[in-house]
Amino acid sequence: MKIIPAIDLIGGKCVRLTEGDYNTQKTYNENPVEVAQDFEARGITRLHLVDLDGAKAGKIINHHVLREIAQKTRLQIDFGGGVKSDEDLALAFECGAKQVTLGSIAVQQPDKCMAWLEQYGAEKLILGADVKDEQIRISGWAENSQINLFDFLEKYEKCGIKYVICTDIAKDGKQEGTSIALYQKIRNRFPHLHLIASGGVTYQTDLEALQAMDVYGAIVGKALYEGSLSWETLLSFNI
């Protein structure tokens, strides 16, 4: 199971939110490049980079941070937040993203996402499934799309998607544990998807449970910044 630390960006700074609420913003470091370099120095190989400004604006804002991290580390970066156009997607790859996560646009413009999947291939694109009560949320998690999570995954799996980041919004940033039951349901129904769990990963037992169900990866955010998970624990799973 891959351990994938997250850096969320607002105003070019490394921040964390709770349940996606911008009013809960807490800044952890004003230089996200230094944070990424520290991750790499500790043995991390992957990074989940989210442009929260971009998610709100509907276009990439912090591409300069993506470019600098890509230039100054060897981290494999998956990037998301505000990718809505052909130009934004091309810009993300040009700036050094290895993969790009498609969130709201996968709900709002599925035909465009299918075309991108055909153009770039399944190794380059990740489906972002942000959920609350098993309903897909969009527009920075503020809007309920009324689309069932499992219908959403089935549709995209049939079209060739391989990687999925599923975030349980109700758990995100709370440090109360992650949605083990939800991820087990996804694994049972879609055993061939490369599932990346996100939201509330707080304890070693969370990681052990996710690994036991053969989850591809786990994104770790606030628990890392707050020290709830030690580096020793994290790196024991980074295989």
C-alpha distance (Angstrom), angle and dihedral (degrees) to the residues before:
residue distance angle dihedral
M1 . . .
K2 3.79 . .
I3 3.79 118.9 .
I4 3.81 107.9 -145.9
P5 3.82 117.8 -172.7
A6 3.78 116.6 -150.9
I7 3.77 130.9 -134.2
D8 3.80 114.6 -169.0
L9 3.79 116.6 -164.1
I10 3.79 131.2 -146.1
G11 3.78 118.2 161.3
G12 3.79 89.4 -9.0
K13 3.82 91.1 -60.9
C14 3.81 131.2 117.2
V15 3.82 107.3 -109.1
R16 3.80 141.8 158.3
L17 3.80 130.1 -145.2
T18 3.80 132.0 -163.5
E19 3.83 116.1 -123.4
G20 3.81 87.8 -15.2
D21 3.81 92.7 -67.8
Y22 3.80 109.2 148.9
N23 3.82 89.3 -156.0
T24 3.81 89.0 67.4
Q25 3.80 93.7 59.1
K26 3.79 115.6 149.4
T27 3.79 119.0 -175.6
Y28 3.80 115.3 -142.0
N29 3.77 101.5 173.8
E30 3.79 134.6 2.6
N31 3.80 91.0 -148.5
P32 3.82 111.8 57.9
V33 3.80 90.8 177.9
E34 3.80 89.2 65.1
V35 3.79 89.5 49.3
A36 3.81 91.0 52.0
Q37 3.80 91.5 47.5
D38 3.80 89.8 51.6
F39 3.80 90.3 51.5
E40 3.79 90.3 52.2
A41 3.81 92.9 46.6
R42 3.81 89.2 55.1
G43 3.80 92.1 54.6
I44 3.80 102.6 -93.7
T45 3.81 114.7 144.1
R46 3.82 102.9 -176.6
L47 3.80 135.8 54.5
H48 3.80 133.3 -166.1
L49 3.82 105.6 -151.1
V50 3.80 118.4 -171.9
D51 3.80 125.1 -170.5
L52 3.80 101.2 -150.6
D53 3.80 90.9 177.1
G54 3.79 87.5 54.3
A55 3.79 92.9 48.3
K56 3.81 89.3 55.9
A57 3.82 95.3 42.1
G58 3.81 96.9 43.9
K59 3.80 92.5 -125.7
I60 3.80 135.8 70.4
I61 3.80 112.0 -82.3
N62 3.81 107.2 163.9
H63 3.80 98.8 48.4
H64 3.82 89.8 128.1
V65 3.81 89.2 64.5
L66 3.80 90.9 49.9
R67 3.80 90.3 50.4
E68 3.80 93.8 48.8
I69 3.81 94.4 47.9
A70 3.81 90.2 47.8
Q71 3.81 90.9 49.9
K72 3.81 95.9 45.3
T73 3.82 100.5 41.2
R74 3.79 138.6 36.2
L75 3.80 92.4 -133.0
Q76 3.79 117.3 138.8
I77 3.78 100.4 -123.2
D78 3.76 126.4 -155.7
F79 3.78 108.1 -165.9
G80 3.79 131.1 -161.5
G81 3.77 141.4 162.9
G82 3.78 127.1 91.8
V83 3.79 99.2 7.2
K84 3.80 100.9 149.4
S85 3.80 106.9 134.5
D86 3.79 141.2 49.4
E87 3.79 87.5 -110.3
D88 3.81 93.8 53.4
L89 3.78 92.5 48.3
A90 3.79 91.9 49.5
L91 3.82 90.1 46.2
A92 3.82 91.9 53.5
F93 3.79 91.8 53.4
E94 3.80 91.8 42.5
C95 3.81 89.8 53.8
G96 3.79 91.6 54.1
A97 3.79 109.9 -88.2
K98 3.81 112.5 150.2
Q99 3.80 90.6 -163.0
V100 3.80 134.4 13.1
T101 3.78 124.9 -147.4
L102 3.80 117.1 -136.4
G103 3.79 111.2 -152.7
S104 3.80 124.9 153.8
I105 3.78 93.1 9.6
A106 3.82 90.2 60.7
V107 3.81 86.3 63.8
Q108 3.78 99.4 36.7
Q109 3.82 100.8 39.6
P110 3.81 109.0 20.7
D111 3.81 93.1 160.5
K112 3.80 90.6 58.8
C113 3.81 90.6 49.1
M114 3.80 90.9 49.7
A115 3.80 89.1 52.6
W116 3.80 90.5 50.0
L117 3.79 90.1 49.1
E118 3.78 89.4 54.4
Q119 3.81 92.7 44.8
Y120 3.81 100.4 44.5
G121 3.81 103.2 23.7
A122 3.79 134.3 -125.2
E123 3.82 94.1 -77.7
K124 3.81 92.5 63.3
L125 3.80 102.0 47.8
I126 3.80 132.0 63.1
L127 3.79 123.8 -163.9
G128 3.79 110.8 -130.9
A129 3.80 111.5 -146.8
D130 3.80 108.8 -175.9
V131 3.78 108.4 -177.4
K132 3.76 143.9 -177.4
D133 3.81 118.7 -178.8
E134 3.82 87.2 -7.1
Q135 3.82 91.5 -61.4
I136 3.82 120.5 120.8
R137 3.79 114.1 -114.5
I138 3.81 124.1 -155.7
S139 3.81 141.2 -179.4
G140 3.78 96.5 52.8
W141 3.82 89.6 -35.9
A142 3.81 91.2 -65.9
E143 3.82 97.8 111.9
N144 3.79 129.9 58.6
S145 3.80 108.9 -137.2
Q146 3.85 91.1 -163.1
I147 3.81 87.3 -131.4
N148 3.79 117.8 133.9
L149 3.79 114.5 -122.4
F150 3.80 94.9 -131.1
D151 3.80 93.9 48.3
F152 3.81 88.0 50.0
L153 3.81 93.3 51.2
E154 3.79 92.9 45.2
K155 3.79 92.0 52.7
Y156 3.78 94.0 51.7
E157 3.79 95.9 40.7
K158 3.80 88.5 57.2
C159 3.80 88.2 53.1
G160 3.79 92.8 53.7
I161 3.80 106.0 -95.2
K162 3.80 111.2 155.7
Y163 3.82 106.7 177.6
V164 3.81 126.3 54.3
I165 3.79 130.0 -179.4
C166 3.79 108.1 -159.6
T167 3.79 116.4 -168.1
D168 3.79 121.3 -171.7
I169 3.79 100.0 -148.3
A170 3.81 92.9 -160.8
K171 3.80 88.9 63.0
D172 3.78 100.6 38.7
G173 3.79 115.6 120.0
K174 3.79 95.0 -8.1
Q175 3.81 97.6 104.8
E176 3.79 90.9 -140.6
G177 3.79 98.4 119.4
T178 3.79 132.7 -83.5
S179 3.81 134.2 -84.2
I180 3.78 100.9 -88.3
A181 3.82 94.4 162.7
L182 3.80 92.2 51.4
Y183 3.78 93.5 49.6
Q184 3.79 91.1 47.6
K185 3.81 89.5 54.7
I186 3.80 90.1 51.4
R187 3.81 92.2 48.1
N188 3.80 91.0 49.4
R189 3.80 93.8 50.9
F190 3.80 99.3 35.6
P191 3.80 107.2 29.2
H192 3.81 93.0 160.9
L193 3.80 96.4 56.6
H194 3.80 117.7 98.6
L195 3.80 96.3 -125.2
I196 3.80 118.9 -159.1
A197 3.80 112.4 -166.5
S198 3.79 118.4 -143.5
G199 3.77 134.7 174.6
G200 3.77 129.1 57.4
V201 3.80 98.9 9.7
T202 3.79 96.5 160.2
Y203 3.78 114.1 139.4
Q204 3.77 138.0 50.7
T205 3.80 86.1 -117.8
D206 3.83 89.0 60.1
L207 3.78 89.9 56.3
E208 3.79 93.0 44.4
A209 3.81 91.8 51.1
L210 3.80 92.6 47.9
Q211 3.78 92.1 48.1
A212 3.81 90.8 48.4
M213 3.81 90.3 58.5
D214 3.81 90.2 48.6
V215 3.79 97.1 -113.1
Y216 3.81 110.5 177.8
G217 3.80 96.2 -134.8
A218 3.79 146.3 -9.7
I219 3.80 124.6 -143.1
V220 3.79 114.0 -143.6
G221 3.78 121.2 -162.7
K222 3.77 128.6 145.4
A223 3.82 94.4 16.3
L224 3.80 87.9 62.2
Y225 3.79 95.4 46.7
E226 3.80 93.3 44.6
G227 3.80 93.8 45.0
S228 3.81 97.2 -116.7
L229 3.80 88.1 129.6
S230 3.78 119.2 43.3
W231 3.78 123.5 -138.6
E232 3.79 89.2 -120.7
T233 3.79 90.1 58.4
L234 3.80 93.9 44.7
L235 3.77 95.5 49.3
S236 3.78 92.7 49.4
F237 3.82 86.1 68.3
N238 3.81 97.8 40.6
I239 3.81 96.4 102.3
